[in-house]
Structure formats: C-alpha cells, structure tokens
Amino acid sequence: MSSPQTWDVRACFVALNPPFQGRSFPIILFPAVIGRGTECEVFLDAVSISRQHAVVEEKDGRFHIRDLGSRNGIKLADQPVHEAALNAGDIVSIGDIQLRFEPATPPAGKPAASEPAAKTRAAPRTLTGQEIVTLAQSSPVELAQAAEVTE
C-alpha cells in the first residue's frame, strides 16, 4: 500500500436543477474541463452539454470560465459569455444545467475577501475513496475540508 496522497479541493460546483440537483462537483486540478466526455474533470452527462463544453482555469489569482466552442454556450447570471471571472456564489449555466460556483480556498495562496489573512485552514483528515464519493454527492463544505486521500 502506498503512502497517502494529498489532494486539495480548490473549488466546486453545486448543481441547482435536475438531474444533478444538490450534487457537488469538486475541482482539484486546473485547468478543469466541464463536459459530457468521460475524460472531463467535471462530468455532466446531459444532452445539452457538449463533450468538452467549458474550462475553468486559474489566471491572475482568480478563477475564470471559458466556453470551448460548445453548441449551447455558457451563461453567467443568465447572460451569455465566452469567458468570465468567477466569484463565490456565481450561477453558471452550462447547457441546461445551472451550477453554483464555490471556491474552497483562495487561488494562488491569496486570502479570501471574507476571511482575514491570518486565518489558517483546519487540519486535514484522511478519507477513503468511498468517503470522497459520498462527500462529493452530499456536502461541499466537508469535502473542501478534506485534504488527504488514502489509496
């Protein structure tokens, strides 16, 4: 058995409408492609979603979303966009699916606007793969607190 590998959940999307309503989609690595292709970091199996619909990237210390030439485009706050910066709580529409963006930690080590710079993260805890799956489907807050995964 290998030693535990550390995975920092950087952000997540929470689905606001069926068929994924309430489900959390954690993002660990950037760039993170959103689409219905099984190779995508955020896999959304819906007909209104292109195989590689959009990408979330970290640029200049902020999270950004960019359309990858999808058929149905992306919207931020119900406005069509090709590329846009993402803020906590932003509602992004990918095809027919609405997702709320929730950064778990500030990008590039910068403190979040809502928390003082001196505040530190809670100590990480070790989770099994099954616990990660369960958390991803139910609680983005607990998932964001998890820092280590056992193999």
Sequence and secondary structure as in RCSB ss.txt:
>XXXX:A:sequence
MSSPQTWDVRACFVALNPPFQGRSFPIILFPAVIGRGTECEVFLDAVSISRQHAVVEEKDGRFHIRDLGSRNGIK
LADQPVHEAALNAGDIVSIGDIQLRFEPATPPAGKPAASEPAAKTRAAPRTLTGQEIVTLAQSSPVELAQAAEVT
E
>XXXX:A:secstr
    EE    EEEEE STTSTT EEEE SSSEEEESSTTSSEE   TTS TT EEEEEETTEEEEEE S SS EE
ETTEEESEEEE TT EEEETTEEEEEEESS GGG   TTS TT       EE HHHHHHHHHH HHHHHH  EE 
 
